[in-house]
Amino acid sequence: METMMDLISLLKKKKVKITEIPKWGTYLRKQWEDNFANHLDNREKQSIFLEDYLWHIFSYEKKNCLKDNQADIAFNKEGKKFCYVFYQHSNDALILENASLLNADDFSNEEDVYVVDKEFKWTYVRTHETGWCGPYFNRKEID
């Protein structure tokens, strides 16, 4: 798996402004859950093991999304001025600015990574099971 430092190096080559935000992972995962899984009650969240992997909301089909190549295409077309990047099992996170050149291939070696815009209107997720589960893309308007 590519380390976050490898991802940072790759993004710097694309002239993306990167701000490392250690310890923000918990906060961003909670914001993600509040924005993309707020239609589920606690029992439903437990039944799909959302606590273990937020992306289960897509793999258990509890929220509409684009999958696989369609997810990559949608993410590549999405305007990306300001994004958060965070991981399921790490509290390290990134703020990306001037990220218009960001694309799905940049995350091809990442696992359980979430990319979301500043307002949490869309998200792109690459899982550790990509090819079987994911990648996924959701824009609130496609629900």
N, C-alpha and C positions, 0 to 999 in steps of 0.2 A: 504494500500500500504506500502510495506517495505520502510523504509527510507534509504537514502544513507549511513547512519552510520551502518545500519544493513547489507547492501551489503558489506561495507568495512570490517566489522567484519567477515563476511562469507569468504571473499577473503583472509583475513590475515590468517585464519585457513588453507588455501590451500598454504600458503607460497608465495602468490603473492605479489610482491613489488608494493606498491600503493603510488602515489604522487597525492595529491589533488591540483587541479588547478582552484581555484575560478575565476569566471569572464571569463572563456575561452569558455563558451557555445556558445555565439554569433559567435565567430571565428570558432569553430568546425562545427556548423550548416552551416555556409557559405562554408567552405571547403567541407563538405558533399554534399551540393547542387552543387557546382562547379564540383565535381567528378562524381556524380551519376545522376544529372539532367541537365547536360550541353547541352544535345541534344534538350531541349525544349526552345522555345522562351518565352518571358515574358507573352504573351497572353495565351499560353498553360499552363504555371505555374499558372496563375490566375484562369484558368478554372477548375483546379483540387484542388484549395485551398492549393497549396504547401506551402504558407506562414504560414498557420495554422498548418500543419503537413507534414513534409518532406516525411513520409512514404506513403503519398497519391500517390506518383509516382508508387508505387507497387499496391495499392488497385484500382487505376484507370487504371491499366495495361498499363502504359506508359513506363515501363521498365520491362524486363524479370526478374523473380526471382523464387526462390523456396519458397514454402509456407508451413505453418503448420508444421507437423512432419518432412517433408523433409527439411525444413529450420533448424530445431533443429539438425537433423542428420548432415547436411552439416557444420553447425557451430561447432558442437562437433568434427568433423574430421579435421577442419581447424587448421593449425599450428598457435599458438598464443604466440609469444615471446613478442610483444609490441603492446598494444592496447590503444585506447582512448575509454572512456565511457562518454557519455553525454546524456542530456535529452532535449526533445522538449521545455519544459516550465521552464527551470532552467538554470542559467548561471554557476552553479557548474559542474565541470567535473573531471575526473580521468585519470591519466596515469597508465596503468598496465604493469608491466614488469615481466618476468618469469611466464607468464600466461598460460602455457601449460595445466594446469589442469582445466582451465576455461571451463564451459559448459553451455548449455541452461538452465538447471535447476537452475543455480545460479541467473537467471533473472526472475524466474517464478512469483515473486511477484512485479516486476517492471512494470511501465507503461510508454510508449512513451520514451523508452530508446534505444539508438543507440550504437552499439559496432563496431568499425572500426579499421583496422590495420593501422600502422604508415604511409603507403603509400596510403591509401584509395583505395586499390585494392579489398577489400571485406567489406561487412557490414552485420550485424545481427541486426534486429529491432524487438523489442517486443512492441506492441501497447496497448493502454487502451481498445482496442476491440479484444484482442487476443481470438481466438476461432471463431470469425467472420471475423476479418481482422488481419491476421498475426498469428504467427510471420513470418518474411520475411528474406530471405538470398539472397544476390547477390554477385557474383564474376564477375568482369569485363569480364572475359573470357566466361561467359555463355550467354552474350548478343548476 
